[in-house]
Amino acid sequence: MPLSADSPLYRAIRDIVNAAAGANPFEDVKAVLSDYTNRFHALGGLVHEEEDDELLLHASPKLTIYHITLSPGVQYPPHNHLMDALVGIYWGGETNFIYPLAGEKVDEPERQDFSAPALVHMSSSTIHSVANTGSARSGALHVYLGDLPGTDRQLWSLADNRPEPFDNARYMAGARPI
């Protein structure tokens, strides 16, 4: 479903893109995303809902923005971004499982639970999986300081914990009940 003409996401996209173009993109985007996370949280629900869990809002060489509405009880496979990521959780919660590497395989993860409103930073070296352990869809803006769709990155198979090239169709198909 396309964004409605009056969607508050348009202003958020514009302001985040402008912040990323400044002299200090990480700090400027972080400040703008924090503001929108709190604003959207105050609205008391999802600002946009799709059938799919992710909606690409913006992609350029320096910035990628997704609106994510995770389905309850679902966990996605471990993956990396190879760039800094900022996540503004404005509705519900997200659980991140942070995986250390043991050679090429991922090892037992550390669980991190976040409830709205929350701003989460993941460094370029983070390997994680994301889940919604709640009972309703969550809402968040996921902002990446780079061209996420154009980056050669990895997805880890839960069957053998080994990396393979990231493919969005395999990533979505790898979602499982938590």
N, C-alpha and C positions, 0 to 999 in steps of 0.2 A: 504494500500500500504506500503510495507516495506521501511525502510530508504535506500536510495541509498548508494553505497559503499563509496562515497566521501562526504557524508552529514556532514556539520559542527556540527551537533548535537552529533556525536560520540565524538568529542574532548570536547564539553561542558559537556557531561555526565561524561567522564573520570575525567575532572578537578573538577567538582562539587563533585563527589564521593571522590576524593582525599582530597578535602577541608573539607568534612564532617568527615574524619578520623583523622583530626588534633586535636590539643589541645583545640582549641576554635571553634567548628563546626559552631555555628551561625554566628559569625563575618567572619570567613573564607569563608563560603558558600555565605554569603551576598556580599563579595568583588568579588568573582569569578562570581557570577550571575550578578552583576552590570556590570562587564567587558563584559560578553557575551551579555547582553541586549543592550549595546551600540554598540558592534560589529555587531550584527544581525540587529540592526536598520539601521546602515550605509549601509547594503546591499540593502536596499530599497524595501523589500518585504518579503513574508513568506519564511522561510528556508526549510519548509516541509509542504505539504498539504495532508490532509486525507479527506475522505468523512465524517467521524465522527469528532465531535468537540474535542475529547480528544484521546491522544495516550500515553499509559504508556511506559516510556522509561527505568525506573529503579525502582525496589522495593527491599528493604532489611530491616532488623530490625531497622536500624538507619536512613534510607533515602528513600524517594520516589520522583521521578521526572516524571512529565507529560509535554508533549508538547500540548498546548491548542490552537486551532484555532476556536474561537467562531464564529458561524454563525451570520450574522447581524439580528437585530430585535428580538433576542431570549433571554429570561431570564430563568435561572435554579432555582429550589426551594431552600429555605433556608436550610442550613445544617451547621454542625460544623466539625472541623478536630481533635480537642482535642490534637493538637500539633502545634508548631510554623510553619507558612507557609510564604514563600517568593515567590513573583510573579514578574518576570521580563518581563514586557510588552515591546516587541520590535517592534510591528507593529500594527497600529490602536489604539484602546483603549478598556478599560474594565470599566464597571460601577459596583461597589460593593454597595449592600444595606446591611448595618450593623444593625442587629436586636437586640434590648434589650429584655431581658426576663421579662415577667410579670407573675410570677408563673411558670407554665410549657409552657405557650403560648408565642409566639413571638409577640412583640408589633410593632408599626409603626417604619419603618426603617429610618436610616440616609443614604442619598445617597452620594457616593463618586465617582467622575469621574476621570479617569486617562488616559492620552494620552502618547503614546510612544515617547521617551523612558522613562520608569518609573519603579521604584523598590518599591514594596508594601510589608509591613510586616503585617501579621495578627497573633495575639497572640493565644495561645491554647484555650482561652475562647471565641473567636470570633464566632458568628453565622452570616452567610452572605449568600446572593445569588449573583450570578454573571450574568452580562448581557453584550451584545454588542449592544449599542444604535446607532452604526454607520451604514454605508451603505455597508461596505465590511468586509470580514473576518478579525479578529484580530489575532495576533500571540504573544504567551507568553510561557515562561517556568514557571511552577508551581512546587516549590520545598518544600517538607514537611520534617521536621526533625523528622522522625519516619516512621513506617510501616503503611501508610495510608490504603492500602487495607486490612490489618490484624487488624485494630482497630475497636472496636465496638463503633459506633458513631451514631448520630441522623440526621434525615431528618424531616423537619417540613412541614406538609401538608398545602397548601395554602387554602384549603377548610375550615379547622377549626383551623389552626395555632397551632396544637398540635404535639408533637414529636412522631416519630415512628422510629424503627430501620432503619439505613441507608441501602439501597439496591441500587446498581448502576443502575439496570434496571429501578427501579421506579424513580430514580433521572433523568435519561435520558428521560424517558417517561413524567416526570413532566415539561419539558421545555415548555414554552409558549411564544406566541408573546408579545412583550413589547410595 
